[in-house]
Amino acid sequence: NGIGIDRSLATLLSQANLTNSDTWQVLYFPINSVPGADRSKVRGEERFSIYSLEDYQAPASQLASQFIQIWPVADGSISGITSGETIRSAMPNVTLTMHDLYPDSQVFAKIYKGASNLSATGQIVPGSAQIIYEAVPQDRTLTLTDWDTVLDDDGQWTIDLMTTTPFGTDRLASVTFNLDRIIKVNGSVTTAE
C-alpha cells in the first residue's frame, strides 16, 4: 500500500550511459518495472537516479534522484441492481464497491435518463459522494438507500460510478435499468336500480 517500504531491499534494474555531451539523448523506460501479474494492480516505488561518471578530476557522484510511487488503477462495481432490470416499485438498496481510490480523489454515483453515455452530465445520487484525503490508495463501500428522489420519470436510466483524480475523470462501473412505476387499472362502473 506504499507505507513502510524498505528501500534497502531495492535492486538495480537497468542503467544507461550518456555517451556524447554534444547532443540530446532520449532514454526509454517501461511504464513501470514493479513485478506483478496484473499490470493494472501493481503497487510499489521506483527510483530514478542520475550519476556523473568518474574521470581524472572527480569521482563518480550522484547528481539527482527521485522516487516515484506506483499505484494500482482504481476499479469499482455496482450491486443490488443489474443492467436491463425493470424496477416497478421503490428503488432497491444499491452497494457501490470501490478499490484503489487515489489520494486526493473524489468518488460519486451520477444518474441520468437514457442509455450509458460518458458525456452525460446527470445528477449526483445523494449519499454517494466522498473525498479521499488519505496518502495511499483506499478501498470504500457505500450503500445507497432511499434514492428514489432523483428519478423524476419512468423510462430508461443509467447510474455511473465515477472517480475524479488529479489525472482526470474515469467511470469505474455503469448499470442501465428501466423504471416502470405506472400502475394501470382496468375497471368498470355499473349501477343498479
N, C-alpha and C positions, 0 to 999 in steps of 0.2 A: 504493500500500500504506500510505499515511499517513506515510511517512518522507520528509523533505526537501520538504515542501510550501512553495512560495514564496508567502507571504501577500501580497507586493507585487503579485501578479497578480490579486488578488481584485477583484471588481466589485460595486457596489451593485445588488442585485436588486430590492428594494422597500423602501418606508418608509411609515409611517402616523403620524398625529399624534393625540395625545390632546387632545380639544378642550374637555372640561368637567372641571374638577378636583373637582366635587362628586359625581360618580358613577363607578362602576367601568365600565371598557370592556374588552371581550374582543376580542383581536386574533387572527385565524385565519391560520395558515400551512400550506402544503402539507407533507406528510410530510418531504420534503427537496427541494431545488432543484438538486442536483448533476446535471449532464447525463449522459444515457446511455440507450440504447435499452431495455436490460433493467433495469427499476427495482430488481429484487432483487439486482443485481450492481454497482450504482454504489458508488463509494467516494470519499471526499474529506473536506472540512471546511467547516462553515458557522460564521459568527459572528453573534451577536445582540448589538446594542448599544442602549443607552438614552441619549438626549441630552436636555439641557434646551434649551428654546428661548431665543433671545436676547430680552431685554427691556431696559427703560431702566436697570435696576440691575446687570445682569451679562451677559456674552457667553454664547453657546451653549457648552455643555461636555458632555463625555461623563461620564455618571453611573455606568454599569456596562457591562461587556462580557464575554461568554463564548464560547468556541469549542466547537463540538460536532463530534465525529468521526462521519462517516457510514461505516458498514461494510457490506459485502455480506452477504446471508443465506447461511449455510452450506448446503452440499449434499454428497451423497455417493452412492456406488454400491457394490454387492457383485457381484464377478465370480468365475467359477470354478464356480458353481452357479446353476441357473436355477429360477424358480418352476415348480412342477409336476413337476420332475425326480424320478425314483425312483433312489435310490442303493442298490446291492446289495452293496457291498464297503466298503473303507475310505473315509473321507471325503476328498474331493479338497482340494487346497490352495485356499484362498479368499483373494481380494485385496479389501481394503477401501480404497477411494479416497475421500478427503475433501478438500473445498475450502473455503477461507474460514472455518476454525475460529476462533471468537472467543478473544481473550486471556482467561485465567483460566477456561477451559472444560475439561471432561473429555469424552472420547470413548471409546466402548466398544461391543462387539458383545454382545448378550444373546440367549440361545437358550431357547426354551420349547416344550413339546409342544402341538400344536394349530395352528389357523388363526391368521392375523395378528390381533393384539388389542393395542391401545395400552395397555390397563391390565394386561396380563400382567406378572408380576414376572420370571420367568425366572432364568437363571444367566448370569453374565458369562463369555464364552468366554476361556479362558486365553490370554494374549499379545495381547489386543485393547485393553486399557485404556491410555489415555495422558492426561496432563495437559498443557495448552498454557500455558506460562509466558511466552510472547512478548508484546510490546507492540502488535502489529498482527496481523490475521488471518493464519492459516497454512494451508498445504496439507500433507497427510500421506498416505502409502500404507503399509499394513501387509499382510503375508501371513501367514495363519493356516495352520499345519501341525500334523499330529498332534492334532487337536482332537476325536477320537472319544470321549474320556473323559467328555465332558458329555452324551453321548447314551446313556442307560441302557435304552432300549426302542425297539422298532420302532414305526412309525406316522408320522403327520404331524407335522412340526416347522417352526418358524419362527425365522429369525435376523434380528434387527433391528440396524441400525447407529444408535446413539443418541449425542446430544450433550447435555450439561448445561452451561448457561451461567448467568450471574447473572440472566438473564431467564426461565429455565425449562428444561424438558427437551423436546427435539424428536427425532423419528425422521427420519433422513436417508435411509434405504433399508430395504427389507424383502424377504426371499425366503422363500417357503414351499415345502418339499420333502417327499418321502416317503422313509422309511428302511425297507428290507425286507432284512434280513441273515439271515433264517432260511433254512437250506438243508434242503430236503426230498429224501429219497432213497426211491425205491420199489425194493424188492428182495424176494427170496425166499431161503429157506434149504432146501436139499434134501440128502438123504443117499443114499448108495449102499451096498448091502450085497452 
